[in-house]
Amino acid sequence: MKAYYDRNRAPTKLFNLGDLVMIPNHHNPANGKSKKLCPKFRGPFKISGVLKNERYEISSIVGISKRNYKSIYPADQLKRWITFDSAGVENDDASAKITDLNSEDMYLNNSSD
């Protein structure tokens, strides 16, 4: 029975203290826009605490967000925030500098090769 149950289950997502994550966006738009076109997740947020039963304490990042946000989320509702370094290589290091890469900048960098 256990083998049958475990066969269709995904492995547990594990996050470390300081990892950057996204949380689900449950807020309905009050401006008349369709919920279908709104982003499904928002972030980045930093994991500020690891609790038992695969729960994580999430807090906003100082200097990025305008409000101080703190909440607790289960691991299955979190998505890892993926950053890219200046060379365009995927970087999962939480201490990596978060930068806004415009699509125009990426095209300009690629066209100069």
MOSULNOR-V43627 format. One record per residue. N is the residue number from 0. BURIAL is I if it has 9 or more other ideal C-beta (glycine too) atoms within 8 Angstrom, else O. Layout:
n->{N,N}
burial->{BURIAL,BURIAL}
This chain:
n->{0,1,2,3,4,5,6,7,8,9,10,11,12,13,14,15,16,17,18,19,20,21,22,23,24,25,26,27,28,29,30,31,32,33,34,35,36,37,38,39,40,41,42,43,44,45,46,47,48,49,50,51,52,53,54,55,56,57,58,59,60,61,62,63,64,65,66,67,68,69,70,71,72,73,74,75,76,77,78,79,80,81,82,83,84,85,86,87,88,89,90,91,92,93,94,95,96,97,98,99,100,101,102,103,104,105,106,107,108,109,110,111,112}
burial->{O,O,O,O,O,O,O,O,O,O,O,O,O,O,I,O,O,O,I,I,I,I,I,O,I,O,O,O,I,O,O,O,O,O,O,O,O,I,O,O,I,O,I,I,I,I,I,O,O,O,O,O,O,O,I,I,I,I,I,I,I,O,O,O,O,O,O,O,I,O,O,O,I,I,I,O,O,I,O,I,I,O,I,O,O,O,O,O,O,O,I,O,O,I,O,O,O,O,O,O,O,O,O,O,O,I,O,O,O,O,O,O,O}
